[in-house]
Amino acid sequence: MRAHVAFTPDETASAAVAVVVDVLRATSTIPQALAAGYRRVLCCAEIEEARRLRGEIEGSLVGGERDAVRIDGFDVGASPREFLEPRADTLILSTTNGTRTILRAAERCQVVLLGSLLNLGAVAEEVRGRGEDVVVVCAGFKGAFALDDAYCAGRIVALLGAERSDAAIAAELVAGSFADAHTALLARTYGPPGLEEDILFCSRESVLPVVPRLAGMVGPAAEIIA
Amino acid sequence: MRAHVAFTPDETASAAVAVVVDVLRATSTIPQALAAGYRRVLCCAEIEEARRLRGEIEGSLVGGERDAVRIDGFDVGASPREFLEPRADTLILSTTNGTRTILRAAERCQVVLLGSLLNLGAVAEEVRGRGEDVVVVCAGFKGAFALDDAYCAGRIVALLGAERSDAAIAAELVAGSFADAHTALLARTYGPPGLEEDILFCSRESVLPVVPRLAGMVGPAAEIIA
């Protein structure tokens, strides 16, 4: 069993299993929503696709953001703290980085799982149980390296006990350099300010037992189930 | 002044200054050759281009390798230990990763410098003196993350005192995780075995005062001068 880390979606390598990591916030929000009772999450890259699906699917709710601001006319934003209770069967979510990264991983890997600090223990246990080669794919920020995702990737690698690529070794060294997850997430330099409460929420470790996985496509959306 | 690190050539971002890093071995071999007395190094991606230039340019020597083995018919290999004394005016070198990375950097940056551990102090001083935004571009291995280049990038960043991107912070954390350069270079997992003596040679820090820079193109080759 070999573990590799792609620090950006473009570096995604072939492997039996991919774990997509977008700590702030898609892969934190999705396990939170599934754990709360949503049956599935449909991830859309485009706002218009999400709006259309909302009209087509009964019992759905649409959430999303651009630059951390809720999209006009959407039912909710994309903060995991908005999904503590289920308000629908299907959550439609528009996350540019996350969806793109999930689809990139699906091109190269048979199984696509979603990981964050919230489900750290569960996702590592799932990958260990499969015993197959894994690539942890960081969503990053607009295609570039993001420290929070690299940190989480390193935490996952550290729990696998697998043979490591150069990037997997580096991710583990980065993760080991921070006293705790909250400190690591606060060290990031990119993106808009104002996410302090979400950062605190997403810094909690192994509080959710769910491992979201890609089930297939629903039109232009990636369908994620627990 | 802002410092960024591209862990692979594809991540190269725009900046006033690029420092290309290919520790094993192109950006160690080139400053060594220039310090020894070669006037210039012409970097070719293709073996046939190097052969042709060797025939066209009087007083030239051609070196290169594929998978760490000297190319058939070439005068020398690509080990920095082969360039302790000048044997010609022009060294023609065929290094796939290195040349590709230099050209990628030239597309996005006004100034392209070459850095390694051998010229660590000199290249950092040059970048500090310019005071402009810099991206350290790791050549990596076949497009992927390489621990030796990331280590060297982190060492360079640590000497700049610049504002750092997420990737620059991560590179510095990786560099700070190793007791010394030799240990870091031995930790890499990619590539062919058998480079032990070159690894030891390339682990020496700030022993060369030269900062190689891209002067322009000579046909398909990147012309590097001190």
Interface residues (C-beta under 8 A of the other chain):
Chain A: V5 F7 T8 D10 E11 A13 F141 A144 F145 A146 L147 A150 R164 S165 D166 A167 I169 A170 L173 V174 G176 S177 A187 R188 T189 Y190
Chain B: V5 F7 T8 D10 E11 A13 F141 A144 F145 A146 L147 A150 R164 S165 D166 A167 I169 A170 L173 V174 G176 S177 A187 R188 T189 Y190
